[in-house]
Amino acid sequence: MVSHDAGATWRESGRGLPPGVGVAIAAWDPDLIVYAGRNRLYVSQDGGVFWTALEVELPEIVAVALREY
């Protein structure tokens, strides 16, 4: 999925992400998005155009959130 308006609307990106359970958009940088699949996290730093899967497989994910440090 891709959003060009900080998550107000979404469209298919054609990048082949698996079905997901949650998405979080950084309030301080709307191009930073974390997408949660069933047990893996995917990160985009360009508003959802390209995604990188984190290598670690997690227990089943039920929610995702971002916070600034």
All heavy atoms as TSV, in Angstrom:
chain	resi	resn	atom	element	x	y	z
A	1	MET	N	N	0.840	-1.174	0.000
A	1	MET	CA	C	0.000	0.000	0.000
A	1	MET	C	C	0.887	1.240	0.000
A	1	MET	O	O	1.967	1.233	0.582
A	1	MET	CB	C	-0.899	0.012	1.227
A	1	MET	CG	C	-1.809	-1.195	1.372
A	1	MET	SD	S	-3.012	-1.373	0.063
A	1	MET	CE	C	-4.106	-0.036	0.402
A	2	VAL	N	N	0.400	2.295	-0.612
A	2	VAL	CA	C	1.128	3.564	-0.687
A	2	VAL	C	C	0.187	4.687	-0.285
A	2	VAL	O	O	-0.984	4.686	-0.653
A	2	VAL	CB	C	1.646	3.794	-2.126
A	2	VAL	CG1	C	1.895	5.242	-2.418
A	2	VAL	CG2	C	2.913	3.007	-2.368
A	3	SER	N	N	0.717	5.633	0.496
A	3	SER	CA	C	-0.039	6.820	0.862
A	3	SER	C	C	0.810	8.044	0.566
A	3	SER	O	O	1.995	8.075	0.897
A	3	SER	CB	C	-0.392	6.798	2.352
A	3	SER	OG	O	-1.036	8.006	2.711
A	4	HIS	N	N	0.212	9.041	-0.052
A	4	HIS	CA	C	0.914	10.285	-0.334
A	4	HIS	C	C	0.310	11.449	0.442
A	4	HIS	O	O	0.609	12.597	0.177
A	4	HIS	CB	C	0.894	10.587	-1.837
A	4	HIS	CG	C	1.662	9.574	-2.630
A	4	HIS	ND1	N	3.037	9.468	-2.593
A	4	HIS	CD2	C	1.240	8.596	-3.452
A	4	HIS	CE1	C	3.424	8.474	-3.373
A	4	HIS	NE2	N	2.358	7.920	-3.899
A	5	ASP	N	N	-0.523	11.114	1.426
A	5	ASP	CA	C	-1.150	12.163	2.239
A	5	ASP	C	C	-1.166	11.782	3.722
A	5	ASP	O	O	-2.150	11.944	4.415
A	5	ASP	CB	C	-2.558	12.464	1.736
A	5	ASP	CG	C	-3.416	11.216	1.661
A	5	ASP	OD1	O	-3.021	10.154	2.192
A	5	ASP	OD2	O	-4.498	11.294	1.061
A	6	ALA	N	N	-0.014	11.272	4.194
A	6	ALA	CA	C	0.190	10.899	5.612
A	6	ALA	C	C	-0.835	9.873	6.096
A	6	ALA	O	O	-1.199	9.858	7.257
A	6	ALA	CB	C	0.180	12.138	6.497
A	7	GLY	N	N	-1.282	9.001	5.222
A	7	GLY	CA	C	-2.156	7.912	5.618
A	7	GLY	C	C	-3.640	8.193	5.522
A	7	GLY	O	O	-4.449	7.342	5.886
A	8	ALA	N	N	-4.042	9.353	5.024
A	8	ALA	CA	C	-5.464	9.648	4.880
A	8	ALA	C	C	-6.107	8.737	3.833
A	8	ALA	O	O	-7.236	8.280	4.008
A	8	ALA	CB	C	-5.674	11.114	4.512
A	9	THR	N	N	-5.385	8.455	2.744
A	9	THR	CA	C	-5.859	7.528	1.721
A	9	THR	C	C	-4.715	6.595	1.330
A	9	THR	O	O	-3.539	6.933	1.489
A	9	THR	CB	C	-6.355	8.274	0.457
A	9	THR	OG1	O	-5.275	9.035	-0.089
A	9	THR	CG2	C	-7.514	9.193	0.781
A	10	TRP	N	N	-5.061	5.424	0.830
A	10	TRP	CA	C	-4.082	4.401	0.450
A	10	TRP	C	C	-4.444	3.832	-0.899
A	10	TRP	O	O	-5.604	3.809	-1.289
A	10	TRP	CB	C	-4.086	3.272	1.487
A	10	TRP	CG	C	-3.615	3.714	2.822
A	10	TRP	CD1	C	-4.379	4.281	3.807
A	10	TRP	CD2	C	-2.293	3.665	3.321
A	10	TRP	NE1	N	-3.598	4.572	4.884
A	10	TRP	CE2	C	-2.317	4.202	4.617
A	10	TRP	CE3	C	-1.090	3.213	2.796
A	10	TRP	CZ2	C	-1.166	4.294	5.395
A	10	TRP	CZ3	C	0.049	3.299	3.578
A	10	TRP	CH2	C	-0.003	3.834	4.863
A	11	ARG	N	N	-3.421	3.332	-1.620
A	11	ARG	CA	C	-3.652	2.602	-2.863
A	11	ARG	C	C	-2.653	1.455	-2.921
A	11	ARG	O	O	-1.607	1.487	-2.268
A	11	ARG	CB	C	-3.506	3.511	-4.084
A	11	ARG	CG	C	-2.116	4.020	-4.328
A	11	ARG	CD	C	-2.033	4.803	-5.639
A	11	ARG	NE	N	-0.743	5.398	-5.793
A	11	ARG	CZ	C	0.361	4.771	-6.211
A	11	ARG	NH1	N	0.328	3.497	-6.510
A	11	ARG	NH2	N	1.508	5.407	-6.334
A	12	GLU	N	N	-2.970	0.438	-3.702
A	12	GLU	CA	C	-2.083	-0.722	-3.863
A	12	GLU	C	C	-0.776	-0.286	-4.505
A	12	GLU	O	O	-0.778	0.473	-5.471
A	12	GLU	CB	C	-2.734	-1.780	-4.753
A	12	GLU	CG	C	-3.916	-2.460	-4.136
A	12	GLU	CD	C	-3.532	-3.538	-3.143
A	12	GLU	OE1	O	-2.403	-4.055	-3.211
A	12	GLU	OE2	O	-4.373	-3.854	-2.302
A	13	SER	N	N	0.344	-0.747	-3.952
A	13	SER	CA	C	1.635	-0.396	-4.531
A	13	SER	C	C	2.154	-1.471	-5.465
A	13	SER	O	O	3.079	-1.248	-6.223
A	13	SER	CB	C	2.670	-0.160	-3.425
A	13	SER	OG	O	2.994	-1.377	-2.786
A	14	GLY	N	N	1.588	-2.668	-5.378
A	14	GLY	CA	C	2.047	-3.760	-6.225
A	14	GLY	C	C	3.363	-4.362	-5.754
A	14	GLY	O	O	4.030	-5.053	-6.487
A	15	ARG	N	N	3.745	-4.113	-4.531
A	15	ARG	CA	C	5.022	-4.595	-4.011
A	15	ARG	C	C	4.936	-5.969	-3.359
A	15	ARG	O	O	5.917	-6.496	-2.896
A	15	ARG	CB	C	5.604	-3.599	-3.009
A	15	ARG	CG	C	5.862	-2.240	-3.604
A	15	ARG	CD	C	7.091	-2.266	-4.497
A	15	ARG	NE	N	7.322	-0.928	-5.003
A	15	ARG	CZ	C	7.486	-0.616	-6.247
A	15	ARG	NH1	N	7.447	-1.540	-7.159
A	15	ARG	NH2	N	7.708	0.621	-6.614
A	16	GLY	N	N	3.745	-6.547	-3.251
A	16	GLY	CA	C	3.623	-7.914	-2.774
A	16	GLY	C	C	3.755	-8.111	-1.281
A	16	GLY	O	O	4.246	-9.143	-0.860
A	17	LEU	N	N	3.317	-7.173	-0.456
A	17	LEU	CA	C	3.332	-7.387	0.980
A	17	LEU	C	C	2.268	-8.417	1.343
A	17	LEU	O	O	1.217	-8.483	0.717
A	17	LEU	CB	C	3.045	-6.079	1.723
A	17	LEU	CG	C	4.146	-5.028	1.686
A	17	LEU	CD1	C	3.650	-3.730	2.318
A	17	LEU	CD2	C	5.398	-5.504	2.378
A	18	PRO	N	N	2.535	-9.207	2.394
A	18	PRO	CA	C	1.532	-10.188	2.815
A	18	PRO	C	C	0.362	-9.490	3.513
A	18	PRO	O	O	0.460	-8.310	3.858
A	18	PRO	CB	C	2.315	-11.058	3.798
A	18	PRO	CG	C	3.315	-10.124	4.380
A	18	PRO	CD	C	3.725	-9.225	3.236
A	19	PRO	N	N	-0.730	-10.208	3.749
A	19	PRO	CA	C	-1.830	-9.609	4.506
A	19	PRO	C	C	-1.309	-9.086	5.848
A	19	PRO	O	O	-0.437	-9.699	6.460
A	19	PRO	CB	C	-2.800	-10.773	4.706
A	19	PRO	CG	C	-2.488	-11.712	3.588
A	19	PRO	CD	C	-1.002	-11.582	3.357
A	20	GLY	N	N	-1.832	-7.964	6.284
A	20	GLY	CA	C	-1.313	-7.345	7.494
A	20	GLY	C	C	-2.340	-7.154	8.577
A	20	GLY	O	O	-3.539	-7.317	8.359
A	21	VAL	N	N	-1.826	-6.795	9.755
A	21	VAL	CA	C	-2.683	-6.583	10.925
A	21	VAL	C	C	-2.591	-5.163	11.460
A	21	VAL	O	O	-3.347	-4.793	12.342
A	21	VAL	CB	C	-2.353	-7.585	12.045
A	21	VAL	CG1	C	-2.665	-8.997	11.594
A	21	VAL	CG2	C	-0.908	-7.461	12.486
A	22	GLY	N	N	-1.649	-4.365	10.957
A	22	GLY	CA	C	-1.524	-3.002	11.453
A	22	GLY	C	C	-0.512	-2.202	10.675
A	22	GLY	O	O	0.352	-2.746	9.993
A	23	VAL	N	N	-0.642	-0.881	10.780
A	23	VAL	CA	C	0.297	0.027	10.141
A	23	VAL	C	C	0.481	1.220	11.071
A	23	VAL	O	O	-0.447	1.634	11.755
A	23	VAL	CB	C	-0.201	0.459	8.736
A	23	VAL	CG1	C	-1.479	1.248	8.823
A	23	VAL	CG2	C	0.865	1.225	7.996
A	24	ALA	N	N	1.701	1.741	11.129
A	24	ALA	CA	C	1.994	2.932	11.926
A	24	ALA	C	C	2.780	3.907	11.063
A	24	ALA	O	O	3.706	3.516	10.350
A	24	ALA	CB	C	2.793	2.574	13.169
A	25	ILE	N	N	2.397	5.173	11.132
A	25	ILE	CA	C	3.064	6.236	10.380
A	25	ILE	C	C	3.670	7.199	11.387
A	25	ILE	O	O	2.986	7.640	12.317
A	25	ILE	CB	C	2.072	6.981	9.473
A	25	ILE	CG1	C	1.408	5.991	8.519
A	25	ILE	CG2	C	2.763	8.095	8.704
A	25	ILE	CD1	C	0.215	6.548	7.795
A	26	ALA	N	N	4.948	7.529	11.212
A	26	ALA	CA	C	5.628	8.423	12.139
A	26	ALA	C	C	5.059	9.831	12.029
A	26	ALA	O	O	5.019	10.400	10.936
A	26	ALA	CB	C	7.128	8.438	11.851
A	27	ALA	N	N	4.623	10.395	13.162
A	27	ALA	CA	C	4.059	11.750	13.175
A	27	ALA	C	C	5.095	12.783	12.749
A	27	ALA	O	O	4.762	13.797	12.145
A	27	ALA	CB	C	3.528	12.070	14.565
A	28	TRP	N	N	6.363	12.538	13.029
A	28	TRP	CA	C	7.437	13.473	12.717
A	28	TRP	C	C	7.983	13.309	11.310
A	28	TRP	O	O	8.707	14.158	10.821
A	28	TRP	CB	C	8.567	13.345	13.745
A	28	TRP	CG	C	9.184	11.976	13.734
A	28	TRP	CD1	C	10.272	11.579	13.016
A	28	TRP	CD2	C	8.737	10.820	14.429
A	28	TRP	NE1	N	10.535	10.244	13.210
A	28	TRP	CE2	C	9.600	9.748	14.093
A	28	TRP	CE3	C	7.692	10.556	15.294
A	28	TRP	CZ2	C	9.453	8.473	14.604
A	28	TRP	CZ3	C	7.564	9.275	15.811
A	28	TRP	CH2	C	8.429	8.261	15.460
A	29	ASP	N	N	7.613	12.204	10.629
A	29	ASP	CA	C	8.080	11.951	9.264
A	29	ASP	C	C	7.083	11.027	8.571
A	29	ASP	O	O	7.180	9.807	8.699
A	29	ASP	CB	C	9.469	11.315	9.281
A	29	ASP	CG	C	10.009	11.021	7.895
A	29	ASP	OD1	O	9.325	11.316	6.886
A	29	ASP	OD2	O	11.123	10.486	7.803
A	30	PRO	N	N	6.096	11.565	7.849
A	30	PRO	CA	C	5.069	10.717	7.246
A	30	PRO	C	C	5.588	9.744	6.183
A	30	PRO	O	O	4.859	8.855	5.761
A	30	PRO	CB	C	4.070	11.712	6.657
A	30	PRO	CG	C	4.794	12.998	6.564
A	30	PRO	CD	C	5.871	12.977	7.608
A	31	ASP	N	N	6.832	9.870	5.762
A	31	ASP	CA	C	7.413	8.898	4.837
A	31	ASP	C	C	7.884	7.640	5.563
A	31	ASP	O	O	8.162	6.627	4.928
A	31	ASP	CB	C	8.587	9.511	4.069
A	31	ASP	CG	C	8.130	10.446	2.967
A	31	ASP	OD1	O	6.990	10.285	2.487
A	31	ASP	OD2	O	8.904	11.330	2.583
A	32	LEU	N	N	7.999	7.679	6.890
A	32	LEU	CA	C	8.427	6.523	7.685
A	32	LEU	C	C	7.189	5.740	8.120
A	32	LEU	O	O	6.366	6.231	8.888
A	32	LEU	CB	C	9.229	6.974	8.905
A	32	LEU	CG	C	9.663	5.868	9.866
A	32	LEU	CD1	C	10.530	4.831	9.160
A	32	LEU	CD2	C	10.387	6.478	11.052
A	33	ILE	N	N	7.065	4.525	7.583
A	33	ILE	CA	C	5.895	3.690	7.840
A	33	ILE	C	C	6.361	2.309	8.275
A	33	ILE	O	O	7.294	1.751	7.703
A	33	ILE	CB	C	5.026	3.550	6.569
A	33	ILE	CG1	C	4.634	4.932	6.040
A	33	ILE	CG2	C	3.799	2.696	6.847
A	33	ILE	CD1	C	3.984	4.880	4.674
A	34	VAL	N	N	5.688	1.761	9.275
A	34	VAL	CA	C	5.926	0.385	9.695
A	34	VAL	C	C	4.633	-0.385	9.449
A	34	VAL	O	O	3.555	0.038	9.864
A	34	VAL	CB	C	6.338	0.301	11.175
A	34	VAL	CG1	C	6.427	-1.149	11.623
A	34	VAL	CG2	C	7.662	0.995	11.399
A	35	TYR	N	N	4.753	-1.499	8.764
A	35	TYR	CA	C	3.625	-2.360	8.416
A	35	TYR	C	C	3.833	-3.682	9.134
A	35	TYR	O	O	4.929	-4.256	9.097
A	35	TYR	CB	C	3.610	-2.552	6.898
A	35	TYR	CG	C	2.579	-3.526	6.400
A	35	TYR	CD1	C	1.275	-3.111	6.195
A	35	TYR	CD2	C	2.917	-4.839	6.121
A	35	TYR	CE1	C	0.322	-3.998	5.714
A	35	TYR	CE2	C	1.974	-5.728	5.643
A	35	TYR	CZ	C	0.684	-5.299	5.443
A	35	TYR	OH	O	-0.255	-6.174	4.972
A	36	ALA	N	N	2.795	-4.165	9.792
A	36	ALA	CA	C	2.897	-5.424	10.533
A	36	ALA	C	C	2.148	-6.520	9.810
A	36	ALA	O	O	0.935	-6.431	9.618
A	36	ALA	CB	C	2.334	-5.246	11.937
A	37	GLY	N	N	2.903	-7.529	9.397
A	37	GLY	CA	C	2.288	-8.750	8.903
A	37	GLY	C	C	1.950	-9.608	10.116
A	37	GLY	O	O	2.037	-9.153	11.257
A	38	ARG	N	N	1.597	-10.834	9.921
A	38	ARG	CA	C	1.220	-11.700	11.040
A	38	ARG	C	C	2.333	-11.823	12.079
A	38	ARG	O	O	2.099	-11.737	13.268
A	38	ARG	CB	C	0.818	-13.085	10.527
A	38	ARG	CG	C	0.272	-13.998	11.625
A	38	ARG	CD	C	-0.134	-15.350	11.082
A	38	ARG	NE	N	0.958	-16.085	10.495
A	38	ARG	CZ	C	1.852	-16.790	11.185
A	38	ARG	NH1	N	1.802	-16.857	12.482
A	38	ARG	NH2	N	2.816	-17.449	10.559
A	39	ASN	N	N	3.577	-12.018	11.627
A	39	ASN	CA	C	4.684	-12.158	12.573
A	39	ASN	C	C	5.989	-11.558	12.039
A	39	ASN	O	O	7.074	-11.989	12.396
A	39	ASN	CB	C	4.894	-13.625	12.948
A	39	ASN	CG	C	5.244	-14.488	11.753
A	39	ASN	OD1	O	5.096	-14.074	10.616
A	39	ASN	ND2	N	5.712	-15.696	12.010
A	40	ARG	N	N	5.870	-10.556	11.204
A	40	ARG	CA	C	7.052	-9.879	10.661
A	40	ARG	C	C	6.732	-8.406	10.441
A	40	ARG	O	O	5.616	-8.052	10.088
A	40	ARG	CB	C	7.476	-10.518	9.344
A	40	ARG	CG	C	8.826	-10.049	8.864
A	40	ARG	CD	C	9.338	-10.910	7.735
A	40	ARG	NE	N	9.423	-12.305	8.114
A	40	ARG	CZ	C	10.558	-12.938	8.393
A	40	ARG	NH1	N	11.699	-12.317	8.327
A	40	ARG	NH2	N	10.556	-14.206	8.716
A	41	LEU	N	N	7.742	-7.547	10.662
A	41	LEU	CA	C	7.577	-6.114	10.440
A	41	LEU	C	C	8.270	-5.704	9.151
A	41	LEU	O	O	9.335	-6.225	8.812
A	41	LEU	CB	C	8.172	-5.313	11.602
A	41	LEU	CG	C	7.471	-5.456	12.937
A	41	LEU	CD1	C	8.240	-4.692	14.014
A	41	LEU	CD2	C	6.046	-4.950	12.858
A	42	TYR	N	N	7.660	-4.761	8.442
A	42	TYR	CA	C	8.194	-4.206	7.201
A	42	TYR	C	C	8.294	-2.695	7.379
A	42	TYR	O	O	7.390	-2.081	7.945
A	42	TYR	CB	C	7.270	-4.531	6.028
A	42	TYR	CG	C	7.078	-6.013	5.832
A	42	TYR	CD1	C	6.155	-6.724	6.592
A	42	TYR	CD2	C	7.840	-6.709	4.915
A	42	TYR	CE1	C	5.992	-8.089	6.439
A	42	TYR	CE2	C	7.682	-8.081	4.742
A	42	TYR	CZ	C	6.756	-8.762	5.510
A	42	TYR	OH	O	6.599	-10.118	5.353
A	43	VAL	N	N	9.386	-2.102	6.912
A	43	VAL	CA	C	9.622	-0.672	7.080
A	43	VAL	C	C	9.771	-0.014	5.716
A	43	VAL	O	O	10.442	-0.545	4.828
A	43	VAL	CB	C	10.902	-0.421	7.914
A	43	VAL	CG1	C	11.192	1.057	8.038
A	43	VAL	CG2	C	10.780	-1.057	9.284
A	44	SER	N	N	9.146	1.148	5.571
A	44	SER	CA	C	9.308	1.974	4.380
A	44	SER	C	C	9.756	3.356	4.829
A	44	SER	O	O	9.214	3.910	5.781
A	44	SER	CB	C	8.001	2.086	3.600
A	44	SER	OG	O	8.165	2.988	2.517
A	45	GLN	N	N	10.744	3.898	4.144
A	45	GLN	CA	C	11.224	5.243	4.455
A	45	GLN	C	C	10.906	6.218	3.323
A	45	GLN	O	O	11.394	7.329	3.310
A	45	GLN	CB	C	12.728	5.216	4.736
A	45	GLN	CG	C	13.040	4.412	5.976
A	45	GLN	CD	C	14.525	4.377	6.287
A	45	GLN	OE1	O	15.365	4.867	5.533
A	45	GLN	NE2	N	14.864	3.801	7.412
A	46	ASP	N	N	10.063	5.758	2.385
A	46	ASP	CA	C	9.709	6.620	1.245
A	46	ASP	C	C	8.202	6.624	0.994
A	46	ASP	O	O	7.742	6.642	-0.136
A	46	ASP	CB	C	10.467	6.194	-0.005
A	46	ASP	CG	C	10.251	4.741	-0.356
A	46	ASP	OD1	O	9.321	4.106	0.202
A	46	ASP	OD2	O	10.998	4.224	-1.191
A	47	GLY	N	N	7.427	6.620	2.069
A	47	GLY	CA	C	5.981	6.707	1.945
A	47	GLY	C	C	5.302	5.459	1.422
A	47	GLY	O	O	4.175	5.521	0.972
A	48	GLY	N	N	5.959	4.322	1.462
A	48	GLY	CA	C	5.357	3.065	1.028
A	48	GLY	C	C	5.723	2.629	-0.368
A	48	GLY	O	O	5.195	1.638	-0.860
A	49	VAL	N	N	6.639	3.333	-1.026
A	49	VAL	CA	C	7.049	2.933	-2.369
A	49	VAL	C	C	7.879	1.650	-2.302
A	49	VAL	O	O	7.624	0.693	-3.033
A	49	VAL	CB	C	7.820	4.059	-3.080
A	49	VAL	CG1	C	8.320	3.593	-4.437
A	49	VAL	CG2	C	6.943	5.296	-3.230
A	50	PHE	N	N	8.865	1.606	-1.418
A	50	PHE	CA	C	9.709	0.419	-1.234
A	50	PHE	C	C	9.653	-0.009	0.220
A	50	PHE	O	O	9.594	0.827	1.118
A	50	PHE	CB	C	11.162	0.701	-1.638
A	50	PHE	CG	C	11.320	0.966	-3.102
A	50	PHE	CD1	C	11.443	2.260	-3.572
A	50	PHE	CD2	C	11.319	-0.072	-4.017
A	50	PHE	CE1	C	11.575	2.525	-4.926
A	50	PHE	CE2	C	11.448	0.176	-5.377
A	50	PHE	CZ	C	11.578	1.485	-5.826
A	51	TRP	N	N	9.677	-1.315	0.441
A	51	TRP	CA	C	9.583	-1.895	1.776
A	51	TRP	C	C	10.763	-2.817	2.037
A	51	TRP	O	O	11.226	-3.509	1.141
A	51	TRP	CB	C	8.294	-2.702	1.913
A	51	TRP	CG	C	7.072	-1.859	1.845
A	51	TRP	CD1	C	6.383	-1.518	0.720
A	51	TRP	CD2	C	6.411	-1.221	2.930
A	51	TRP	NE1	N	5.321	-0.708	1.044
A	51	TRP	CE2	C	5.312	-0.517	2.410
A	51	TRP	CE3	C	6.637	-1.176	4.304
A	51	TRP	CZ2	C	4.446	0.212	3.206
A	51	TRP	CZ3	C	5.762	-0.454	5.098
A	51	TRP	CH2	C	4.694	0.232	4.551
A	52	THR	N	N	11.221	-2.845	3.291
A	52	THR	CA	C	12.265	-3.750	3.735
A	52	THR	C	C	11.721	-4.572	4.894
A	52	THR	O	O	11.192	-4.007	5.861
A	52	THR	CB	C	13.509	-2.969	4.218
A	52	THR	OG1	O	13.986	-2.154	3.152
A	52	THR	CG2	C	14.602	-3.913	4.672
A	53	ALA	N	N	11.834	-5.883	4.807
A	53	ALA	CA	C	11.391	-6.755	5.892
A	53	ALA	C	C	12.493	-6.850	6.935
A	53	ALA	O	O	13.660	-7.042	6.592
A	53	ALA	CB	C	11.073	-8.146	5.360
A	54	LEU	N	N	12.127	-6.698	8.204
A	54	LEU	CA	C	13.090	-6.946	9.266
A	54	LEU	C	C	13.328	-8.444	9.319
A	54	LEU	O	O	12.395	-9.240	9.170
A	54	LEU	CB	C	12.563	-6.434	10.604
A	54	LEU	CG	C	12.268	-4.932	10.654
A	54	LEU	CD1	C	11.806	-4.530	12.047
A	54	LEU	CD2	C	13.479	-4.117	10.246
A	55	GLU	N	N	14.569	-8.838	9.532
A	55	GLU	CA	C	14.913	-10.251	9.420
A	55	GLU	C	C	14.325	-11.113	10.526
A	55	GLU	O	O	14.048	-12.280	10.315
A	55	GLU	CB	C	16.432	-10.410	9.383
A	55	GLU	CG	C	17.014	-9.922	8.077
A	55	GLU	CD	C	18.461	-10.291	7.912
A	55	GLU	OE1	O	18.886	-11.332	8.451
A	55	GLU	OE2	O	19.170	-9.531	7.253
A	56	VAL	N	N	14.151	-10.544	11.691
A	56	VAL	CA	C	13.674	-11.324	12.826
A	56	VAL	C	C	12.190	-11.662	12.664
A	56	VAL	O	O	11.387	-10.840	12.246
A	56	VAL	CB	C	13.912	-10.573	14.163
A	56	VAL	CG1	C	13.119	-9.291	14.216
A	56	VAL	CG2	C	13.588	-11.445	15.342
A	57	GLU	N	N	11.859	-12.927	12.936
A	57	GLU	CA	C	10.465	-13.346	12.927
A	57	GLU	C	C	9.955	-13.243	14.354
A	57	GLU	O	O	10.581	-13.723	15.291
A	57	GLU	CB	C	10.339	-14.783	12.414
A	57	GLU	CG	C	8.919	-15.170	12.138
A	57	GLU	CD	C	8.824	-16.478	11.381
A	57	GLU	OE1	O	9.553	-16.644	10.397
A	57	GLU	OE2	O	8.018	-17.308	11.798
A	58	LEU	N	N	8.822	-12.603	14.543
A	58	LEU	CA	C	8.280	-12.303	15.861
A	58	LEU	C	C	7.106	-13.210	16.202
A	58	LEU	O	O	6.530	-13.839	15.318
A	58	LEU	CB	C	7.810	-10.836	15.889
A	58	LEU	CG	C	8.877	-9.804	15.539
A	58	LEU	CD1	C	8.230	-8.452	15.281
A	58	LEU	CD2	C	9.898	-9.713	16.647
A	59	PRO	N	N	6.732	-13.233	17.498
A	59	PRO	CA	C	5.459	-13.890	17.822
A	59	PRO	C	C	4.341	-13.133	17.106
A	59	PRO	O	O	4.554	-12.025	16.610
A	59	PRO	CB	C	5.339	-13.711	19.340
A	59	PRO	CG	C	6.704	-13.349	19.808
A	59	PRO	CD	C	7.408	-12.705	18.652
A	60	GLU	N	N	3.159	-13.689	17.092
A	60	GLU	CA	C	2.057	-13.052	16.367
A	60	GLU	C	C	1.868	-11.604	16.822
A	60	GLU	O	O	1.785	-11.306	18.006
A	60	GLU	CB	C	0.759	-13.824	16.562
A	60	GLU	CG	C	-0.336	-13.302	15.682
A	60	GLU	CD	C	-1.540	-14.232	15.637
A	60	GLU	OE1	O	-1.394	-15.409	15.976
A	60	GLU	OE2	O	-2.601	-13.767	15.253
A	61	ILE	N	N	1.821	-10.682	15.852
A	61	ILE	CA	C	1.694	-9.243	16.123
A	61	ILE	C	C	0.215	-8.880	16.153
A	61	ILE	O	O	-0.549	-9.279	15.279
A	61	ILE	CB	C	2.406	-8.435	15.023
A	61	ILE	CG1	C	3.899	-8.786	14.994
A	61	ILE	CG2	C	2.206	-6.939	15.230
A	61	ILE	CD1	C	4.631	-8.267	13.773
A	62	VAL	N	N	-0.178	-8.083	17.166
A	62	VAL	CA	C	-1.575	-7.661	17.254
A	62	VAL	C	C	-1.738	-6.154	17.063
A	62	VAL	O	O	-2.825	-5.672	16.793
A	62	VAL	CB	C	-2.226	-8.096	18.581
A	62	VAL	CG1	C	-2.302	-9.615	18.670
A	62	VAL	CG2	C	-1.476	-7.532	19.763
A	63	ALA	N	N	-0.641	-5.380	17.212
A	63	ALA	CA	C	-0.703	-3.924	17.034
A	63	ALA	C	C	0.710	-3.405	16.797
A	63	ALA	O	O	1.691	-4.069	17.138
A	63	ALA	CB	C	-1.313	-3.250	18.254
A	64	VAL	N	N	0.819	-2.215	16.231
A	64	VAL	CA	C	2.121	-1.608	15.975
A	64	VAL	C	C	1.993	-0.101	16.196
A	64	VAL	O	O	0.959	0.492	15.901
A	64	VAL	CB	C	2.643	-1.948	14.559
A	64	VAL	CG1	C	1.752	-1.414	13.490
A	64	VAL	CG2	C	4.053	-1.469	14.372
A	65	ALA	N	N	3.052	0.513	16.755
A	65	ALA	CA	C	3.062	1.970	17.011
A	65	ALA	C	C	4.490	2.471	16.894
A	65	ALA	O	O	5.443	1.716	17.118
A	65	ALA	CB	C	2.490	2.274	18.381
A	66	LEU	N	N	4.651	3.726	16.562
A	66	LEU	CA	C	5.962	4.359	16.500
A	66	LEU	C	C	6.010	5.503	17.497
A	66	LEU	O	O	5.013	6.171	17.733
A	66	LEU	CB	C	6.209	4.938	15.104
A	66	LEU	CG	C	6.411	3.935	13.984
A	66	LEU	CD1	C	6.421	4.652	12.647
A	66	LEU	CD2	C	7.691	3.185	14.185
A	67	ARG	N	N	7.179	5.711	18.074
A	67	ARG	CA	C	7.362	6.885	18.919
A	67	ARG	C	C	8.755	7.436	18.697
A	67	ARG	O	O	9.691	6.705	18.392
A	67	ARG	CB	C	7.100	6.597	20.384
A	67	ARG	CG	C	8.099	5.643	20.991
A	67	ARG	CD	C	7.769	5.431	22.427
A	67	ARG	NE	N	8.754	4.525	22.989
A	67	ARG	CZ	C	8.844	4.255	24.252
A	67	ARG	NH1	N	8.029	4.782	25.098
A	67	ARG	NH2	N	9.767	3.432	24.682
A	68	GLU	N	N	8.891	8.733	18.853
A	68	GLU	CA	C	10.161	9.423	18.620
A	68	GLU	C	C	10.982	9.377	19.898
A	68	GLU	O	O	10.458	9.584	20.990
A	68	GLU	CB	C	9.887	10.859	18.205
A	68	GLU	CG	C	11.093	11.574	17.694
A	68	GLU	CD	C	10.720	12.922	17.107
A	68	GLU	OE1	O	9.611	13.417	17.360
A	68	GLU	OE2	O	11.547	13.470	16.397
A	69	TYR	N	N	12.269	9.108	19.765
A	69	TYR	CA	C	13.168	9.100	20.931
A	69	TYR	C	C	13.915	10.371	21.020
A	69	TYR	O	O	14.255	11.011	20.111
A	69	TYR	CB	C	14.167	7.944	20.833
A	69	TYR	CG	C	13.512	6.610	21.101
A	69	TYR	CD1	C	13.071	5.810	20.071
A	69	TYR	CD2	C	13.340	6.187	22.406
A	69	TYR	CE1	C	12.473	4.593	20.327
A	69	TYR	CE2	C	12.756	4.973	22.669
A	69	TYR	CZ	C	12.317	4.171	21.625
A	69	TYR	OH	O	11.731	2.978	21.881
